[in-house]
Amino acid sequence: MEILKTDILIIGSGIAGLSLALKIKDLGEITILTKKRAFETATSLAQGGIACVMGEDDSFDLHIQDTLIAGDGLCKRETVELVVKTASERIRDLINWGVEFDRDPENPNRFHLTLEGGHSRRRILHVGDYTGRVIENTLLKKVLEAENIILLENFFVVRLITENFLKKFPRVIGALALDLIQLKPVIFLTKIIALCTGGAGKVYLYTSNPDTSTGDGIALAYQVGCRIANMEFIQFHPTCLYHPKAKNFLISEALRGEGAILLNAEGKRFMHKYDPQKKELSSRDIVTRAIDMEIKKTGAECVYLDISHLPSDYIKKRFPYIYEICLKYGIDITSQPIPVVPAAHYLCGGIYTNLWGQTDIPNLFAIGECAYTGLHGGNRLASNSLLEALCFSHQASLKIRKIWDTLKDQPFKEPTLKDPPIKEIKEEKVFISHNWDLIRKIMWDFVGIVRSLKMLNFAKKRIEFIRKEIEENWSGIYLDLDTMELKKITIVAELIIRSALQRLESRGAHYLIDFPNKKKEYEKETVIFKNF
Ligand SMILES: Cc1cc2nc3c(=O)[nH]c(=O)nc-3n(C[C@H](O)[C@H](O)[C@H](O)COP(=O)(O)OP(=O)(O)OC[C@H]3O[C@@H](n4cnc5c(N)ncnc54)[C@H](O)[C@@H]3O)c2cc1C
């Protein structure tokens, strides 16, 4: 098997992976592996923007409070303070790399700040309604220009290699990846690994996430013994475009921030019944459950988001991307309400990390959506996630610099484990695609917006059955992305269900009808790890 050596290995080419690479590129040779094309990330799809205290009427305390309220009693205060207080430095990093945020048309010396659900002040910096695409392209350009950074597309990491599998937290010494173009396995030996693999929306039937979001990093870290936390907190975005031909198109929260209202199938506003004060600007979990309830009550397939009362020119200028895409599907948002439904959007939990982005294994880092830092608690405040990824890539860069002094002169460790045979799928691929569909449907129907113990136990049995079937029929490593991703989503689905079954209360994004209220004893994270 081909063996390549690189000083530091980063897995993922979204905001977390790219910004980390740029921060540590002077240390040695950095290799970024990404399983599809580099821009195929959740980062590229981000519309709303990044939260940062900048307005005169705003303060750190207000942003901290808003984050804690959305997190519903589960945020780690020190993480929230760190992220909120260093936000302007991280925005400065982005500006220095070349991101040009929109300016206030009335005062071009200032940035235009928009409002989103759960925020008590205007504090979201943005570039039109395609902020993520601009960030991704800008960082990618910088990475491609950097001499020390090698970016390898279509390399899918299937396994982390540790020095001694029997030790409790063995050091990682490399990763086994599949080169999906040349169809061959490659081992990357390295001294530090950063998992920047994004979220896991694809575990659900309906999601705003890109195809790359299959929770691989979480499965990889779990398999080498790292703690995984708060997996029950899946944030469902309240408003994804409902159209038979639209795949996962999100209608940004910023529309509601700018005054869009929600209407049920009877054309009536309803948010005042669920949150009389904040109405459409309530936090995501409340808006999502309200929509779910209205859809179930009226028997309709969707609700509607209406911004058509605002001037047409303003809508086109402020939301050019959403306007264009909706028009493509025959919906003119300047004159018609937009049909919307909720969809799985963001994973608040993930790989347990400290304030330096370090996992339980000291030379294994996890950054961005795959990590659990304690920032989001039970529910993420809108536009805090790009910021979290930036903040923790910076934190990780500081720690990596520190440990690099002791690691840089050490030789690469050769893997002691025998290489597993690489197999090829022999039977019809329908077995794989069927299990994919089944898992995503089970998760949507039984581990979704509103859950019950009966539903969770039902889902647990079914997913366990699928896992066993996969182990019996497709154990080992296959040169096939769908098969290997299927194994990852099965692990992640099980982790979500096991976490949900541990939290016998309703809090944040986890709503359990058997226990509709919060309970004091659950004011802590749900932690799962693999017992070897
Ligand atoms: C539609 C949408 C809109 C959003 N809007 C906002 C917003 O306005 N503001 C905000 O703050 N947040 C927003 N978010 C959330 C935010 O975009 C994500 O949380 C963030 O971009 C995650 O960045 P990341 O670098 O962690 O992961 P990603 O950007 O998803 O990158 C993950 C990378 O890992 C790679 N990868 C995964 N597994 C493997 C593997 N096994 N081997 C090799 N490579 C692998 C992928 O190919 C990809 O390159 C939005 C998300 C979506 C989906």
The ligand as a MOL file (V3000), in Angstrom:
LIG
                    3D

  0  0  0     0  0            999 V3000
M  V30 BEGIN CTAB
M  V30 COUNTS 53 58 0 0 0
M  V30 BEGIN ATOM
M  V30 1 C -27.4140 25.7730 4.0020 0
M  V30 2 C -26.5890 26.1690 5.1980 0
M  V30 3 C -26.5710 27.4970 5.6160 0
M  V30 4 C -25.7990 27.8710 6.7270 0
M  V30 5 N -25.7390 29.1980 7.0840 0
M  V30 6 C -24.9210 29.5640 8.1040 0
M  V30 7 C -24.7310 30.9340 8.4300 0
M  V30 8 O -25.2820 31.8180 7.7830 0
M  V30 9 N -23.9140 31.2430 9.4730 0
M  V30 10 C -23.2610 30.2820 10.2050 0
M  V30 11 O -22.5340 30.6280 11.1420 0
M  V30 12 N -23.4130 28.9840 9.8930 0
M  V30 13 C -24.1980 28.5990 8.8680 0
M  V30 14 N -24.3320 27.2790 8.5590 0
M  V30 15 C -23.5210 26.2930 9.2940 0
M  V30 16 C -22.0840 26.3860 8.8050 0
M  V30 17 O -22.0700 26.6130 7.4100 0
M  V30 18 C -21.3230 25.1070 9.0950 0
M  V30 19 O -21.4920 24.7480 10.4350 0
M  V30 20 C -19.8250 25.3110 8.8510 0
M  V30 21 O -19.6180 25.8000 7.5440 0
M  V30 22 C -19.0810 24.0030 9.0460 0
M  V30 23 O -17.7660 24.1840 8.6190 0
M  V30 24 P -16.7560 22.9740 8.7340 0
M  V30 25 O -15.4700 23.4590 8.1920 0
M  V30 26 O -16.8130 22.4360 10.1050 0
M  V30 27 O -17.3930 21.8490 7.7880 0
M  V30 28 P -17.7300 21.8480 6.1840 0
M  V30 29 O -17.7230 23.2210 5.6530 0
M  V30 30 O -18.9430 21.0550 6.0290 0
M  V30 31 O -16.4980 21.0560 5.6210 0
M  V30 32 C -16.3280 19.6780 5.9020 0
M  V30 33 C -15.2570 19.1160 5.0010 0
M  V30 34 O -14.8520 17.8270 5.4320 0
M  V30 35 C -14.7350 16.9590 4.3190 0
M  V30 36 N -14.8840 15.5840 4.7910 0
M  V30 37 C -15.8690 15.0620 5.5490 0
M  V30 38 N -15.6320 13.7720 5.8100 0
M  V30 39 C -14.4710 13.4540 5.1910 0
M  V30 40 C -13.7050 12.2650 5.0680 0
M  V30 41 N -14.0820 11.1150 5.6330 0
M  V30 42 N -12.5520 12.2940 4.3460 0
M  V30 43 C -12.1610 13.4370 3.7410 0
M  V30 44 N -12.8470 14.5980 3.8240 0
M  V30 45 C -13.9820 14.6050 4.5410 0
M  V30 46 C -15.8410 17.4260 3.4090 0
M  V30 47 O -15.6510 16.9300 2.1100 0
M  V30 48 C -15.6730 18.9340 3.5540 0
M  V30 49 O -14.6070 19.3600 2.7480 0
M  V30 50 C -25.0840 26.8900 7.4490 0
M  V30 51 C -25.1170 25.5620 7.0350 0
M  V30 52 C -25.8590 25.1940 5.9120 0
M  V30 53 C -25.8690 23.7570 5.4930 0
M  V30 END ATOM
M  V30 BEGIN BOND
M  V30 1 1 1 2
M  V30 2 1 2 3
M  V30 3 2 2 52
M  V30 4 2 3 4
M  V30 5 1 4 5
M  V30 6 1 4 50
M  V30 7 2 5 6
M  V30 8 1 6 7
M  V30 9 1 6 13
M  V30 10 2 7 8
M  V30 11 1 7 9
M  V30 12 1 9 10
M  V30 13 2 10 11
M  V30 14 1 10 12
M  V30 15 2 12 13
M  V30 16 1 13 14
M  V30 17 1 14 15
M  V30 18 1 14 50
M  V30 19 1 15 16
M  V30 20 1 16 17
M  V30 21 1 16 18
M  V30 22 1 18 19
M  V30 23 1 18 20
M  V30 24 1 20 21
M  V30 25 1 20 22
M  V30 26 1 22 23
M  V30 27 1 23 24
M  V30 28 2 24 25
M  V30 29 1 24 26
M  V30 30 1 24 27
M  V30 31 1 27 28
M  V30 32 2 28 29
M  V30 33 1 28 30
M  V30 34 1 28 31
M  V30 35 1 31 32
M  V30 36 1 32 33
M  V30 37 1 33 34
M  V30 38 1 33 48
M  V30 39 1 34 35
M  V30 40 1 35 36
M  V30 41 1 35 46
M  V30 42 1 36 37
M  V30 43 1 36 45
M  V30 44 2 37 38
M  V30 45 1 38 39
M  V30 46 1 39 40
M  V30 47 2 39 45
M  V30 48 1 40 41
M  V30 49 2 40 42
M  V30 50 1 42 43
M  V30 51 2 43 44
M  V30 52 1 44 45
M  V30 53 1 46 47
M  V30 54 1 46 48
M  V30 55 1 48 49
M  V30 56 2 50 51
M  V30 57 1 51 52
M  V30 58 1 52 53
M  V30 END BOND
M  V30 END CTAB
M  END
